[in-house]
Amino acid sequence: ARNPLNMEPANIRLNKGISSKKLSGMIFYRPDGTQFDRTNIVYGESGRKIAEINQRWNAKNAVWMDMLKNDFMYKENGMFTLSSVFTGNTWRASSKTELYYNTAGKSDYLHNYTWNKKTGDWSDEPAIKGKWVYDDNGLAVEMVKWSFNKNTGEWDIPVTRILCSYDGQGNQLEEVFQLWNNVAESWKDAGKYTYSYNDTLGEVVCVSYIASGGNWVYDGKIICSYDEDGDMSRCEYYDNNTDGSMNAYCIYA
């Protein structure tokens, strides 16, 4: 799920059960019911997702405008994502991510490349490397990203880290984001999501916090509901408004 108001991701699963349906798109609305953002998903003949196209509503011209696009390509042991932004009436490449799987078929590590405007091609070497760590139950508990150190020739410059925790049923409870502090040479909390589940109502609530002065400061929440098949059907977004009013909602197709 993604809140288009602040572009922050939240690791909310789109499906909690077994369903044959495929997500075809997401439409975001303001509280008054007007559309302002949407994402269309395209699948190939094999049934795999091959593209996501994000558009923003231009009220002045009353048209949808292309904004972002992700193209997906698959290999036996991984998936490549080519990200582009729409500018100057054309798609321009912005980044490339190579994601590789482990023997269990789960995310193992990734390489992220930037677009070299001078050569008109991808950089020869990745700018970022990421690695996942799993517990004995196969649940991802840590994901660390590094940048390449040209002086040492190693991936030894930490950038970001995500720490995840779960309940006894494997439901995620917390997702903590940390940044590397070069001065202190240690990780520093930056933000986190907490998750709570209500199977009776078919809801999951994701609350966002920002680290400030050694404390966690409330920054908003997302309330998502599921249909009878266990597929996510609607999400409501709340920023840290004093009146607690809803900022936007999303309908899943």
Buried (B, 14 or more C-beta within 10 A) or exposed (E): BBBBBEEBEBEBBBBBEEBEEEBEBBBBBBEEEEBBBBBBBEBEEEEEBBBBBBBBBEEEEEEBEBBBBBBBBEEEEBBBBBBBBBEEEEBEBBBBBBBBBEEEEEBBBBBBBBBEEEEEEBBEEBBBBBBBEBEEEEEBBBBBBBBBEEEEEEBEBBBBBBBBBBEEEEBBEEBBBBBBEEEEEEBEBBBBBBBEBEEEEBBBBBBBBBBEEEEBEEBBBBBBBBEEEBBBBBBBBBBBEEEEEBBBBBBBE
